[in-house]
C-alpha cells in the first residue's frame, strides 16, 4: 500500500517498504485523445493514465520523480532524478527503458 503525503499512518496500515510516495493522483483526461489515456482500449486489466499524477521514490541515495502530463497526442511520461537525469516517453515502459539506458541505476 502506498501512503499519500496527506495520509496519516494508522496502526493497521502496512509499512511502505518500497519508499514510494504518491504526491498527486492526478485526474482523468477528458478530451479528443481520451482513449490514449488508458492502458488499453478494452479488457479487465485496463487502467487510466491520470494527468497530473506525481510520485517520488528514494533508492540507493537517489530520489526519482515520476509524472504523467498531457502531451500533444496523448499522455507523456516523465522520469527525473535528483542527480539531473531525465527522460520522457509515450508509454511508462518506454520512458523507463530510456531512463535506464542513460546510465541510471537499475531499480527493482
Backbone bond lengths (Angstrom), bond angles and torsions (degrees), N, CA, C in turn:
res aa  C-N    CA-C-N  psi(-1)  N-CA   C-N-CA  omega(-1)  CA-C   N-CA-C  phi
1 X - - - 1.446 - - 1.517 108.69 -
2 X 1.305 116.58 140.39 1.452 122.56 -178.91 1.519 108.44 -105.64
3 X 1.313 116.96 131.39 1.460 121.36 177.04 1.514 109.63 -92.15
4 X 1.311 116.70 138.40 1.454 120.08 173.03 1.510 108.57 -84.12
5 X 1.301 116.04 166.23 1.458 121.40 -177.81 1.523 111.45 -61.64
6 X 1.348 117.92 -32.65 1.457 120.81 -175.93 1.524 113.02 -89.52
7 X 1.327 117.65 -11.60 1.463 119.79 -177.58 1.523 110.60 -79.18
8 X 1.304 114.93 133.00 1.463 119.78 176.49 1.519 108.39 -89.15
9 X 1.324 118.47 133.51 1.461 120.12 179.97 1.522 111.31 -66.12
10 X 1.312 115.20 146.15 1.455 120.81 176.95 1.516 108.16 -120.45
11 X 1.336 115.89 167.26 1.460 120.43 -179.80 1.525 111.86 -63.39
12 X 1.342 117.34 -31.34 1.462 120.57 -177.16 1.529 112.56 -85.55
13 X 1.311 117.79 -8.67 1.461 121.50 -177.93 1.526 110.22 -83.39
14 X 1.353 117.68 130.25 1.467 119.61 -179.12 1.523 111.63 -69.25
15 X 1.312 115.80 156.72 1.464 122.50 178.23 1.523 109.51 -68.27
16 X 1.326 117.35 141.87 1.462 123.28 178.70 1.527 108.27 -82.27
17 X 1.327 117.53 96.08 1.460 122.40 -175.10 1.520 114.56 -79.00
18 X 1.325 118.50 -23.28 1.460 119.64 -174.10 1.531 113.52 -98.14
19 X 1.322 118.04 7.93 1.464 122.89 177.13 1.518 113.26 57.39
20 X 1.318 118.18 30.64 1.458 122.82 177.51 1.517 108.99 -95.33
21 X 1.314 115.85 127.42 1.461 120.92 177.99 1.518 108.39 -124.06
22 X 1.329 117.00 118.69 1.455 121.71 177.33 1.520 107.63 -82.65
23 X 1.330 115.59 120.17 1.461 121.78 179.79 1.524 110.06 -86.15
24 X 1.339 116.67 -43.14 1.460 121.93 179.94 1.521 108.91 -145.83
25 X 1.329 116.92 135.64 1.462 119.43 177.49 1.523 111.22 -83.58
26 X 1.327 118.16 -9.23 1.456 121.16 178.81 1.517 111.69 73.15
27 X 1.342 115.47 -162.99 1.459 120.89 179.65 1.521 109.60 -146.37
28 X 1.318 115.73 156.24 1.455 120.43 -179.81 1.522 110.28 -69.19
29 X 1.317 116.07 137.79 1.461 122.28 178.95 1.519 109.03 -78.04
30 X 1.316 116.20 138.68 1.456 121.88 175.75 1.518 107.41 -133.35
31 X 1.314 116.60 106.81 1.452 120.83 -178.10 1.516 110.92 -179.56
32 X 1.334 116.63 -166.55 1.466 120.66 -174.64 1.529 114.99 -64.19
33 X 1.300 119.05 -21.93 1.464 122.23 -178.13 1.523 111.73 -109.00
34 X 1.337 117.95 25.66 1.467 120.58 -171.58 1.530 114.56 -59.21
35 X 1.324 119.26 -29.59 1.473 120.14 179.15 1.523 111.86 -68.33
36 X 1.311 117.60 -24.56 1.466 121.24 178.76 1.535 111.64 -73.95
37 X 1.315 116.82 -15.63 1.463 121.19 -177.33 1.531 111.89 -92.92
38 X 1.332 116.23 23.86 1.459 123.30 174.36 1.518 107.76 -130.13
39 X 1.319 117.18 149.90 1.465 121.33 -176.20 1.524 112.71 -65.33
40 X 1.316 117.97 -27.68 1.462 122.39 175.40 1.520 107.87 -154.59
41 X 1.322 116.12 166.72 1.460 119.17 -176.70 1.526 112.82 -81.65
42 X 1.329 117.32 -18.61 1.472 120.12 179.40 1.523 109.81 -159.94
43 X 1.306 114.56 171.68 1.459 119.40 177.42 1.515 112.39 108.31
44 X 1.320 115.03 164.87 1.462 119.63 -176.41 1.526 113.04 -78.47
45 X 1.329 117.93 -19.86 1.465 121.31 -179.68 1.524 111.99 -95.27
46 X 1.305 116.97 29.79 1.453 123.45 -179.38 1.531 109.11 -88.02
47 X 1.333 117.47 133.95 1.456 120.25 178.75 1.530 109.37 -142.36
48 X 1.333 117.09 152.93 1.470 120.82 -175.45 1.521 112.85 -80.93
49 X 1.330 114.46 158.06 1.460 122.91 169.49 1.530 106.21 -110.68
50 X 1.323 118.51 89.14 1.467 120.65 -174.44 1.533 112.82 -73.08
51 X 1.324 115.37 128.84 1.461 121.56 178.05 1.525 108.58 -67.71
52 X 1.315 115.95 130.62 1.455 120.65 -179.24 1.518 113.81 97.41
53 X 1.339 117.06 -3.06 1.468 120.11 176.89 1.524 108.59 -61.09
54 X 1.317 116.10 134.19 1.462 121.78 177.17 1.523 108.77 -142.94
55 X 1.322 115.08 135.37 1.461 120.87 176.13 1.519 108.46 -144.77
56 X 1.318 115.96 152.89 1.464 121.14 175.85 1.525 108.03 -127.61
57 X 1.323 114.05 150.54 1.457 120.14 178.83 1.513 108.88 -143.59
58 X 1.316 116.16 132.75 1.463 121.55 176.36 1.523 108.10 -98.18
59 X 1.334 115.52 133.80 1.462 120.62 179.39 1.518 108.95 -151.84
60 X 1.318 116.96 125.18 1.471 122.73 178.88 1.534 112.83 51.61
61 X 1.310 117.12 40.92 1.455 121.13 176.30 1.516 115.42 81.73
62 X 1.320 118.13 2.43 1.462 121.90 178.88 1.519 108.70 -117.71
63 X 1.332 116.53 140.91 1.454 121.38 177.11 1.520 108.84 -103.47
64 X 1.320 115.85 129.85 1.458 123.12 -179.70 1.524 108.93 -111.29
65 X 1.327 116.54 139.67 1.456 121.29 177.77 1.522 108.60 -118.34
66 X 1.328 116.76 130.63 1.452 122.91 177.47 1.517 108.16 -115.71
67 X 1.343 116.04 135.95 1.461 120.84 -178.49 1.519 110.45 -140.82
68 X 1.332 115.93 153.12 1.457 122.22 169.81 1.521 106.21 -120.62
69 X 1.342 116.14 123.97 1.459 121.13 179.28 1.524 108.97 -124.47
70 X 1.324 115.52 164.00 1.459 121.05 178.02 1.524 109.23 -76.78
71 X 1.333 116.14 121.23 1.455 121.61 177.53 1.523 110.84 -97.87
72 X 1.318 116.89 -178.93 1.463 121.94 -179.17 1.529 111.13 -64.66
73 X 1.330 117.78 -46.66 1.468 122.35 -177.81 1.520 112.85 -122.91
74 X 1.299 117.98 30.75 1.456 121.50 -178.67 1.515 110.34 144.69
75 X 1.329 116.32 -175.73 1.463 119.31 -176.70 1.521 112.42 -68.19
76 X 1.312 114.54 153.19 1.461 122.10 175.73 1.521 106.27 -123.74
77 X 1.323 116.23 128.22 1.455 122.62 -177.45 1.521 108.64 -103.35
78 X 1.316 116.59 122.75 1.458 122.28 -177.44 1.520 109.78 -113.33
79 X 1.320 115.41 136.84 1.465 121.44 174.21 1.515 106.90 -131.29
80 X 1.327 116.39 129.94 1.464 120.32 177.96 1.525 108.75 -140.09
81 X 1.316 114.83 158.41 1.462 119.88 177.99 1.517 108.91 -127.42
82 X 1.331 115.88 159.87 1.461 119.63 -178.18 1.522 112.83 -71.79
83 X 1.342 117.60 -4.98 1.464 119.57 175.31 1.530 112.23 -94.59
84 X 1.344 117.36 9.98 1.461 121.53 172.33 1.513 116.68 99.61
85 X 1.319 119.64 -6.21 1.462 121.24 178.04 1.518 110.08 -80.42
86 X 1.340 116.54 141.68 1.457 120.25 175.53 1.522 109.83 -156.50
87 X 1.325 115.57 149.88 1.458 122.91 176.78 1.521 108.58 -146.71
88 X 1.335 115.22 166.08 1.456 121.06 172.64 1.518 107.96 -139.98
89 X 1.322 116.08 158.63 1.452 120.71 179.44 1.510 111.61 -159.66
90 X 1.344 115.67 166.01 1.462 121.67 -179.96 1.525 112.74 -78.03
91 X 1.330 116.75 -18.55 1.468 121.30 177.53 1.526 108.31 -133.02
92 X 1.327 117.50 157.77 1.466 118.97 177.28 1.527 111.79 -61.61
93 X 1.332 116.77 -39.62 1.470 120.21 -179.80 1.520 111.80 -64.28
94 X 1.334 116.88 -43.67 1.463 119.87 179.91 1.527 110.46 -62.38
95 X 1.326 116.70 -45.34 1.467 120.04 179.92 1.528 110.70 -61.03
96 X 1.332 117.23 -43.00 1.464 120.30 -178.08 1.526 111.33 -66.83
97 X 1.336 117.67 -43.13 1.468 120.63 179.00 1.525 111.03 -62.16
98 X 1.324 117.35 -41.77 1.464 120.83 178.18 1.527 111.07 -65.52
99 X 1.319 116.24 -38.19 1.458 120.73 178.60 1.526 110.59 -62.53
100 X 1.324 116.55 -43.03 1.465 120.74 178.67 1.526 111.71 -67.51
101 X 1.324 117.85 -35.67 1.469 121.26 178.39 1.521 111.89 -62.56
102 X 1.314 116.82 -29.03 1.463 121.05 -179.69 1.524 112.50 -72.45
103 X 1.315 116.93 3.30 1.460 120.02 176.65 1.503 114.54 94.35
104 X 1.317 116.86 14.05 1.460 119.67 178.96 1.521 109.54 -76.83
105 X 1.303 115.48 150.34 1.456 122.04 179.63 1.523 110.46 -59.61
106 X 1.315 116.06 134.91 1.465 119.90 177.37 1.526 109.73 -71.10
107 X 1.314 113.61 138.09 1.457 120.11 177.61 1.514 108.30 -115.16
108 X 1.328 116.07 158.72 1.467 118.77 179.82 1.508 111.50 -71.58
